[in-house]
Each structure stands twice: as C-alpha cells, then as structure tokens.
Amino acid sequence: MRDVIDLKTLPSHLLEWLLDLPPAETRDIVVERDLRVPMPDGTVLLADRHAPRDAKKRPLILVRSPYGRTGPLGVMLGRPFAERGFSVLIQSCRGTFGSGGVLDPFRTEKDDGIATLAWLKEQPWFSGEIATFGPSYLGFVQWAIARDAGSMLKAMSPQITLSNFRDFKYPGETFSLDAMLRWTQLVHIQEKPLHEQMLTRFASRRSFERAFVHLPLSEADRMVLGHRVGFFQDWLEHNAPGDPWWTPVNHTDTVAEVTAPALFIGGFYDIFLPWQLQDYAALVAAGQKPYLTIGPWSHTSRPLFKESIRESLAWFRAHMLGDRSRLREAPVRIYVMGADEWREYPTWPPPGVRTERYHLQPNRGLAPKPPAASSPDHYRYDPADPTPSVGGALLNDESGPQDNRALEARRDVLTYTTPPLDRNVEVIGPVSAELFVQSSLPHTDFFVRLCDVDPSGRSVNLCDGIQRLVPGRPAPRPDGTLAITIELWPTAHRFRRGHRIRVQVSSGAHPRFARNPGSGEPLATATRLLPADQTVHHDPERPSAIVLSVLG
C-alpha cells in the first residue's frame, strides 16, 4: 500500500525530493516570526526562528541575509535543516525587510552579527552552539563574526563568497561595473511585489545599456534607478588601494584565526572564486582542515544551491551531531570540465600538479618551447568602442562558458593558439599570465583569457583575469617594456586530444570591468576617452607566457 502524503507536508516532501535530501526526522516545524533583536545603537533587527515543535534545545544554524527571510527563500533556508536535527534563525540585515536602520552594505555586519550572538545567549531555547550558513553576502557575514564568535561557533559553510569585498569590487584594480550596478538595483527593488520587480528588470535593460557606456560613472546609478545611491557613489570614490574606508569590510586578517570547521563551496565561473580560494588557503596554512567543493557553476547556478544545502547538512550533522555517515572522506571535491567528471583529492591544488609555461609564439602560435626571435604584435584599444565581455564570471544570465569566436574576430583582440593536441592535457589549479608589453598611454589595462578550441573551431572561455596599469606600477624595464603578471581565475579542465589551447590578449571586458578611459582621471568623474596603442612582445628576452597548473 502506498504511503499517503499529508497535503500540509507536501512542500516538505517536494523540497526533500528536489534537493535530494535524507529523510526528515520530523515535518512538524514551527516558525516564530519577527523576533526583535536589539543592536547597541538602538536599532532593532527582525528574525524568524524555524524549529521542531518539541521544546528540545537544538544546535542553531544562523543565517543573516539582506534578501529577506520569508516566502520561498525562508522555506529553502529554514526547513531542510529544521527537519533534520537543528533550529534555524534567519535574520534580515540592517535596513532590509523590516529590520531597522539603513542598509550600508558590508560595513555594519561585524557589529550587528556580534550583537546578534550576544542576544542569542539570552534566549531560553538557545543550546549554546551555532553554525553559520549561506552564499554570497550571506557568506561574507559569516567571516565578519567567525573569529569573535569563539567556541560557540561549531561549524560554518561560506559559499561563493569571500572575506574582503573590496577584492572583488576592484579586481586587478579595475572596477566590477556590471555586477556592482546590477546588485545596486537588486537591493533597491527586492522588497517590491514580484510582478513589479519583473517589470522593472525588463524595463531597465536599455537603462543598463545606456549607463554602461555613459560617462561619468558617477551618474550610472541615477540612469538605472532614477536617483543617486550613496553606497554606489562610495565604491566609485574610495577605489584607491589602501583606502582606510574599506577597513570595516576587510576580514581577511582574521580568517587564519578561525578554528571552527569550514566547508567552502564555489564555482569555476563564480565572481568570487579567486578570493574564496585565498581564504581556504589561509585556513590550510593555519593548520586547519577545511573542506572544499568547486563545481562548473556561475554565481547564480541552481545546481550550486542544491549542492550547498546537501553538503552543508552533512557538514553540520558531522560536526554538531556526531553523524558522519554522509560526510565524504576526501576534503577536496572538484568537477573537471572537459572530462565531465567529479573527482576527490586530498588537497587543492591536487598532488602531482606541475607548472608549465606555454609561450606566445610568432604568427600567433602558442607552445611550451621558448619563443624564437620575432617582432611583437600590436593592436589599438579604443575605449569609445570597448572590447566587450563575453561569458565568464558575470552576475547575469550570460555568465559561464560561451562561444568566443565573434569576440576573437575583433581587431583589438590578439589570440595565440597551439596546434591540435596529440594527447589530453589537464589543467587543474592556478592560472596566470606573464606578459611583456608596452602602451602608448601610462594608464591602461591588459586582459588575458584562456580558451578551449574544439575541432570545429569553436572557442570556449575557461578563465580570465585583468590588470590595470598606472605610471610607475610596474616600473619600466631598461628597454621600456613592462613586465606584468595577471592572475586568472583558477580552473579545472581537460583539453582533449585534437582540441587546441588558446590565449586571448586584449585590454578590456566591458561592462564586466569598467573600461579604462586612458586619461588617468578619477574613476567616478572621468569623461575623456583616449585610445591606446598596445604592444605584446614574444622573443627570447621577453618571453610572454600563460602559466598553467598541469596534472600528470
């Protein structure tokens, strides 16, 4: 006889099936709404507690979010854990969804988080033990309190996130224009009814297009939202390296002091991956044993959320309930693209990885051998017609692997390509580029991308990176060239036999990164656009190369 599912618990069963979760211990969950959590400055933040109906004290999973705590989001963040041994507190960050104060992104999360921990200690239902959970902003707030939480923090699961948000806003000292402007719109419309949000997003497509090409950048928020946004203006103004304005959002120095077991989950096309792996490495160097999962995902990939819930549940049960039955043995699990398979390793990068340089060659070749004597290659970068961004680590629907052939046909993009490979080549780990370049302007950018070219000629992006140059950084060599190193996103990919390895060199990926106007004017107020004549050298004295982590 088939089991009959109570209609009241149907959402629970559906969630269990969709997320491939172990059977629930109970489906009788109570949600306490709008708990008032006072902050030291008198502001009150609201929170909802999800817990089994029984009165037992259970370990608590703390989720702090600027994106709401009710509706589908509350169900997906609360019920999977509350049905399987935990209570869950989902708190709305300052200035969002009924919580008092004004949203000042990232800057108040440490103080508000610590005040929330103090409030928890006074609650009769609190067991004294917490774990923290969540992706992106919900992961950053974990790092904001992780060190100061002390022994009450028993486990954490920061996904697709990082400990210092300045790093992402200014990758290579450029500016993440596309992601930052889209996120600014997101938090300004997210509390409207769903149909209004959808209409706003649809209607604003052209506004974004106009804002991306408009100067000065200080007017971009007004062009999309109709008014200036204080924190967006702050990001444009405080872009100088070392600006103390960013100190409250930089928790990198505390990562190595965190002793709670940490589970990292990321994606090879995620916007935060390089810095997430730096946080992982800091814990490993400190003698901790974090776990790491990296899939073939971008920031908004749905499979990433499913994996995060499943793995975090196993992680929390192992470290808070003593149930290791669903915890894998190997600490590192990655998806190798091209091979299309998951693998487990003891470390990241995996054992056996070696560094190989593929040098840029004459006639746009690419090979492990050093280049022969040859003339350099040239192109002109015109910020009035900026090299566009195609795929990669974006915060929109065009992220991830894309066909790059149209991009590579542009005159402002150089490509260097190997002959068809006679064997598989697996690149798993860090990727960087060492270039010897010159520019007609002291203010300019260089962008490098690694691609896989299949036998049909389709070129698909794997990872990339960018670096902004300013006078004196780096200092010119005696021959006038600049030796620059560009850190690309890490990757895990098999170049199949018969495929080719390709490197792109250009000077931008707009609007993912704000174009360099070439004038040296401030980021917020620049209006003059100057074209740059770029030179890339590849000869024995200036052996430009892509540096790959090759396994096997």
C-alpha positions in Angstrom: 0.0 0.0 0.0 1.4 3.4 -1.0 2.2 6.0 1.7 -0.3 8.8 1.8 1.3 12.3 1.9 -0.5 14.9 4.0 -1.1 18.0 1.9 0.3 20.1 4.7 3.6 18.4 4.4 3.7 18.4 0.6 6.1 21.3 0.3 8.5 19.5 2.7 8.4 16.3 0.6 8.9 18.3 -2.6 11.9 20.1 -1.1 13.3 16.8 0.0 13.0 15.4 -3.5 14.3 18.4 -5.3 17.3 18.8 -3.1 17.9 15.0 -2.8 18.0 15.2 1.0 18.0 12.4 3.5 14.5 11.7 5.1 13.3 14.3 7.5 13.3 13.4 11.2 10.2 15.5 11.6 8.0 17.6 9.4 6.2 19.3 12.3 8.1 22.7 12.2 7.1 25.8 14.0 8.2 29.3 12.7 8.4 32.2 15.1 8.1 35.4 13.1 9.6 38.8 13.7 11.7 38.2 16.7 13.2 41.5 17.7 17.0 41.6 18.1 18.3 44.9 19.6 21.5 46.4 18.4 23.8 48.6 20.6 22.7 51.7 18.8 19.1 51.1 19.5 18.3 49.7 16.0 16.1 46.5 16.0 16.7 43.7 13.5 14.0 41.2 12.8 14.5 37.4 12.6 12.4 34.3 12.2 13.2 31.0 14.0 12.4 27.7 12.4 12.4 24.7 14.8 10.7 21.4 15.5 7.6 21.8 17.6 9.1 19.9 20.6 10.8 22.0 23.2 14.2 20.4 22.9 17.3 22.7 22.7 19.0 22.0 19.4 22.1 23.4 17.8 21.3 26.6 15.9 22.1 27.5 12.3 22.4 31.2 12.0 21.6 32.8 8.6 21.9 36.6 8.2 20.6 37.9 4.9 19.8 41.2 3.2 17.5 39.3 0.8 14.5 38.5 3.0 13.6 35.7 5.4 10.0 34.7 4.4 8.4 33.0 1.4 10.3 30.5 -0.7 13.6 31.8 0.5 12.7 31.3 4.1 11.4 27.8 3.4 14.5 26.7 1.5 16.9 28.1 4.1 15.0 27.0 7.1 13.1 23.8 6.6 15.8 21.5 5.3 17.8 22.0 8.5 15.0 22.3 11.0 13.6 19.0 9.8 16.9 17.2 10.3 18.2 18.0 13.8 18.6 21.8 14.0 16.8 25.0 14.8 17.4 27.9 12.3 17.4 31.6 12.9 17.1 33.7 9.7 17.8 37.4 10.3 17.2 40.3 8.0 20.3 42.5 7.8 20.1 46.2 8.8 17.8 48.3 6.6 16.1 45.3 4.8 12.8 43.6 5.1 11.6 45.2 8.3 14.9 45.5 10.1 15.6 49.0 11.3 18.4 51.3 10.2 19.7 51.9 6.7 21.5 49.3 4.5 25.2 50.3 4.3 26.4 47.1 2.6 29.0 45.1 4.3 30.1 47.8 6.7 27.9 47.1 9.7 27.8 43.3 9.5 30.5 42.6 12.1 29.0 44.7 14.8 25.4 43.6 14.0 26.5 40.0 13.9 28.3 40.1 17.2 25.3 41.8 18.8 23.1 39.0 17.5 25.3 36.4 19.1 25.0 38.2 22.4 21.2 38.2 22.1 21.2 34.5 21.3 22.9 33.7 24.6 20.0 35.2 26.4 17.3 33.1 24.7 15.8 30.2 26.6 15.7 28.0 23.5 19.4 28.5 22.6 21.6 25.5 23.1 24.9 27.5 23.2 26.1 26.1 19.9 25.8 27.6 16.4 26.8 27.0 12.8 26.6 29.7 10.1 25.3 29.1 6.6 24.8 31.0 3.3 26.1 32.1 -0.1 27.5 35.4 -1.3 26.6 38.2 1.1 25.3 35.5 3.5 28.8 34.1 3.4 30.6 37.4 3.9 28.6 38.0 7.1 29.9 34.7 8.4 33.5 35.8 8.1 32.6 39.1 9.8 31.9 37.3 13.0 33.7 33.9 12.7 36.8 34.8 14.8 34.9 36.7 17.5 32.2 34.0 17.8 34.7 31.9 19.7 33.9 28.4 21.0 30.1 28.8 20.4 30.8 28.6 16.6 31.0 24.8 15.9 30.9 24.9 12.0 30.5 27.2 9.1 29.6 26.9 5.4 30.5 30.0 3.4 29.6 29.5 -0.2 30.5 31.6 -3.3 31.9 34.3 -1.1 35.0 36.0 0.3 36.2 37.7 3.4 37.1 41.1 1.9 34.6 42.5 -0.6 37.0 45.2 -1.8 39.0 42.5 -3.6 36.0 41.7 -5.9 35.0 45.3 -6.4 38.4 46.2 -7.8 39.9 43.0 -9.5 43.3 43.9 -10.8 42.5 47.5 -9.6 39.7 47.9 -12.2 36.1 48.1 -11.2 33.4 45.4 -11.4 30.9 47.7 -13.1 28.3 45.2 -14.3 28.0 43.3 -11.1 28.0 46.3 -8.8 25.4 48.2 -10.7 23.1 45.2 -11.1 23.4 44.4 -7.4 22.6 48.0 -6.5 19.4 47.7 -8.5 18.6 44.3 -6.9 18.7 45.6 -3.3 16.6 48.7 -4.2 13.7 46.8 -5.9 13.7 43.5 -4.0 11.0 44.4 -1.5 8.5 45.4 -4.2 5.9 42.9 -5.3 7.3 40.2 -7.6 5.4 41.5 -10.7 6.8 45.0 -10.2 10.4 43.6 -9.8 10.0 41.7 -13.1 8.6 44.7 -14.9 11.4 46.9 -13.5 14.1 44.4 -14.6 12.6 44.2 -18.1 12.2 47.9 -18.5 15.7 48.7 -17.2 17.5 46.7 -19.9 18.1 49.7 -22.0 18.8 51.8 -19.0 21.7 49.5 -18.2 23.0 49.6 -21.7 23.0 53.4 -21.7 24.5 53.5 -18.2 27.4 51.2 -19.1 28.5 53.5 -22.0 27.8 56.8 -20.2 30.4 58.9 -18.6 31.0 59.9 -15.9 30.3 56.7 -14.0 29.1 58.7 -11.0 25.8 59.1 -13.0 25.3 55.4 -13.7 23.1 54.7 -10.6 20.8 57.6 -11.5 20.4 56.4 -15.0 19.2 53.0 -13.9 17.3 53.8 -10.7 16.4 57.5 -11.2 18.4 58.7 -8.2 21.9 58.6 -6.7 22.8 55.7 -4.3 25.1 56.6 -1.5 27.0 53.3 -1.3 27.5 53.1 -5.1 29.0 56.5 -5.0 31.2 55.5 -2.1 32.5 52.5 -4.1 33.5 54.8 -7.0 35.1 57.3 -4.8 37.1 55.0 -2.5 38.8 53.0 -5.2 42.5 53.7 -4.3 44.5 50.8 -3.0 44.9 51.0 0.8 42.0 53.4 1.3 41.1 53.0 5.0 37.4 53.4 4.2 37.4 49.7 3.4 38.8 48.6 6.8 35.4 47.6 8.2 34.7 45.2 5.3 38.1 43.5 5.3 38.1 40.4 7.5 41.0 38.7 5.6 43.4 39.0 8.5 41.0 37.2 10.8 40.5 34.1 8.6 43.6 32.2 9.9 42.4 32.7 13.5 39.1 30.9 12.9 39.1 27.4 14.4 35.5 26.3 13.5 35.5 23.6 10.8 34.7 25.4 7.5 33.1 24.0 4.3 33.8 26.0 1.2 31.6 25.7 -1.9 32.4 27.6 -5.0 32.1 27.6 -8.8 34.8 27.9 -11.5 32.8 30.7 -13.1 31.8 32.4 -9.9 32.6 36.0 -9.4 34.4 35.4 -6.0 36.4 32.2 -6.7 40.0 33.6 -6.6 39.5 35.2 -3.2 37.4 32.3 -1.8 40.4 30.1 -2.5 42.7 32.5 -0.7 40.5 32.2 2.4 40.6 28.4 2.0 44.4 28.5 1.7 44.7 30.7 4.8 42.9 28.1 6.9 45.0 25.3 5.5 48.2 27.3 6.2 47.0 27.8 9.8 46.8 24.1 10.3 43.0 23.7 9.9 41.3 21.1 7.8 38.6 22.8 5.7 36.6 21.0 3.1 36.3 22.4 -0.5 33.9 21.8 -3.3 34.1 23.5 -6.7 31.6 22.8 -9.4 31.2 24.1 -13.0 29.0 26.8 -11.8 28.5 30.6 -12.0 27.2 32.7 -9.2 23.5 32.1 -9.8 23.6 28.4 -10.9 20.7 26.5 -9.5 22.7 23.2 -9.0 25.1 25.1 -6.8 22.3 25.9 -4.3 21.2 22.2 -4.2 24.8 21.1 -3.6 25.2 23.7 -0.9 22.2 22.5 1.1 23.1 18.8 0.8 26.8 19.2 1.7 26.2 21.7 4.4 23.6 19.5 6.1 26.2 16.6 6.1 28.9 19.0 7.4 26.7 20.3 10.2 25.5 16.9 11.3 29.1 15.7 11.4 30.4 18.5 13.5 27.4 19.3 15.7 25.5 16.0 16.0 28.4 13.5 15.6 26.8 11.9 12.5 29.5 11.5 9.8 27.5 9.0 7.7 27.1 11.4 4.8 30.4 13.2 5.1 32.8 12.3 2.3 36.4 11.2 3.3 38.4 13.4 0.9 38.5 17.1 1.8 38.5 18.4 -1.8 35.9 17.6 -4.4 36.0 19.3 -7.8 34.4 19.0 -11.2 36.9 18.6 -14.0 35.4 20.3 -17.1 36.2 18.7 -20.4 36.5 15.3 -18.7 32.9 16.0 -17.3 33.5 14.2 -14.1 33.7 14.8 -10.3 36.9 14.0 -8.6 38.1 13.9 -5.0 41.6 14.9 -3.8 43.4 15.4 -0.5 44.4 19.0 -1.4 43.9 22.0 -3.6 45.7 22.1 -6.0 45.8 18.3 -6.3 49.0 16.4 -5.7 51.1 15.9 -8.8 50.3 19.3 -10.4 53.3 21.0 -12.0 53.8 24.4 -13.5 54.1 24.6 -17.3 54.6 27.8 -19.4 53.0 27.9 -22.8 54.8 30.8 -24.5 53.3 33.2 -27.0 55.0 32.5 -30.4 55.4 34.3 -33.7 52.5 34.0 -36.1 50.1 33.8 -33.2 51.3 30.4 -32.0 51.4 29.0 -28.5 53.8 26.3 -27.3 55.8 25.1 -24.3 59.1 25.9 -26.1 60.6 29.4 -25.6 59.8 31.8 -28.4 62.2 32.5 -31.3 63.4 36.0 -32.2 60.3 37.8 -33.6 58.6 41.1 -34.0 55.9 42.0 -31.4 52.2 42.1 -32.1 50.2 45.3 -31.9 46.6 46.4 -31.5 44.7 49.5 -30.7 42.3 49.7 -27.8 39.6 52.4 -28.2 37.5 53.0 -25.0 34.9 54.6 -27.2 34.4 51.1 -28.7 35.4 49.0 -25.7 36.3 45.3 -26.1 33.1 43.6 -24.8 32.8 41.0 -22.1 31.6 37.6 -23.3 30.7 35.0 -20.7 32.9 34.3 -17.7 32.4 35.3 -14.1 29.3 37.6 -14.5 26.3 38.3 -12.3 23.8 37.8 -15.1 22.3 35.2 -17.4 25.2 35.5 -19.9 27.8 34.1 -17.4 29.8 30.9 -17.8 31.3 29.3 -20.9 30.4 31.0 -24.2 31.4 30.9 -27.8 34.2 33.5 -28.2 34.6 33.4 -32.0 32.9 36.8 -32.6 35.0 38.3 -29.8 38.2 36.9 -31.2 37.4 38.3 -34.7 37.8 41.9 -33.3 40.9 43.8 -34.2 41.5 44.7 -30.6 41.9 41.1 -29.5 45.0 39.0 -30.1 44.9 35.2 -30.0 47.7 32.7 -29.6 46.8 29.0 -30.3 48.6 25.7 -30.1 48.4 23.1 -32.8 45.8 20.3 -32.2 46.9 18.4 -29.1 48.3 14.9 -29.6 47.2 14.0 -26.0 44.9 15.1 -23.3 46.2 18.0 -21.2 44.6 18.6 -17.8 44.9 22.0 -16.2 43.8 21.9 -12.5 44.8 24.8 -10.3 46.0 28.4 -10.5 46.5 30.1 -13.9 48.4 33.2 -14.6 49.9 35.2 -17.4 53.4 36.7 -17.7 53.4 39.4 -20.3 56.0 41.8 -21.7 54.0 44.8 -23.0 54.2 48.4 -24.0 51.4 51.0 -24.3 51.2 54.5 -25.8 49.5 55.5 -22.6 50.6 55.3 -19.0 47.1 54.4 -17.9 45.8 51.3 -19.5 44.5 47.7 -18.8 45.5 44.3 -20.1 43.1 41.3 -20.1 44.0 37.7 -20.6 41.7 34.8 -21.2 42.3 31.0 -21.5 40.1 29.1 -24.0 39.5 25.6 -25.3 39.1 25.4 -29.1 37.4 22.3 -30.4 38.0 20.7 -33.8 35.1 22.7 -35.3 36.9 25.9 -34.3 34.5 26.9 -31.5 36.5 28.7 -28.8 35.1 28.5 -25.3 36.3 30.5 -22.4 37.6 28.8 -19.3 39.1 31.5 -17.1 40.5 35.0 -17.3 41.9 38.0 -15.4 42.7 41.7 -15.8 45.3 44.2 -14.5 45.2 47.9 -14.5 48.5 49.7 -15.1 49.3 53.2 -13.8 52.5 55.2 -14.0 55.3 53.5 -12.1 53.3 50.4 -11.4 55.1 48.4 -12.6 58.3 50.2 -13.2 59.5 50.1 -16.9 62.4 47.7 -17.7 65.6 49.2 -19.3 64.2 48.5 -22.8 61.0 50.4 -22.0 58.8 47.3 -21.7 56.6 46.5 -18.8 56.7 43.0 -17.2 53.3 42.3 -15.8 51.7 39.3 -14.1 48.0 38.8 -14.4 46.3 36.3 -12.1 43.5 34.5 -13.9 40.6 32.6 -12.2 41.7 29.1 -11.2 40.2 26.3 -13.3 39.9 22.5 -13.7 39.7 21.5 -17.3 40.7 18.7 -19.6 41.9 19.9 -23.1 41.0 16.8 -25.1 43.3 15.3 -27.7 42.5 17.1 -31.0 41.5 20.3 -29.2 43.7 23.4 -29.1 44.7 25.7 -26.2 44.1 29.4 -26.9 45.1 32.5 -25.1 43.4 35.9 -25.7 45.2 39.2 -25.0 43.2 42.4 -25.1 42.6 45.5 -23.0 39.2 45.1 -21.5 36.0 43.1 -21.0 33.3 45.8 -20.8 31.0 46.2 -18.9 32.1 43.4 -16.6 35.1 45.6 -15.9 34.7 49.4 -16.3 36.7 50.4 -19.3 39.9 52.3 -18.8 39.4 55.7 -20.3 43.2 56.2 -20.7 43.2 59.7 -19.3 44.2 59.0 -15.7 41.1 60.8 -14.4 39.4 59.6 -11.3 37.1 56.5 -11.7 33.9 58.4 -10.7 34.4 61.5 -12.8 36.4 60.5 -15.9 34.9 61.7 -19.1 37.8 61.9 -21.6 38.4 58.7 -23.7 41.9 58.2 -25.2 42.8 55.2 -27.4 45.8 53.2 -26.5 48.3 51.5 -28.9 49.3 48.3 -27.3 52.3 46.1 -28.0 52.8 42.5 -26.9 56.4 41.0 -27.1 57.3 37.3 -27.5 61.0 36.8 -28.0 63.9 35.2 -26.1 64.5 38.3 -24.0 60.7 39.0 -23.4 59.1 35.5 -23.3 55.4 36.2 -22.7 53.6 33.1 -21.5 50.5 31.7 -19.9 51.4 29.7 -16.8 49.3 26.6 -16.3 48.9 24.1 -13.5 49.2 20.8 -15.4 48.3 17.5 -13.8 50.0 14.3 -14.9 
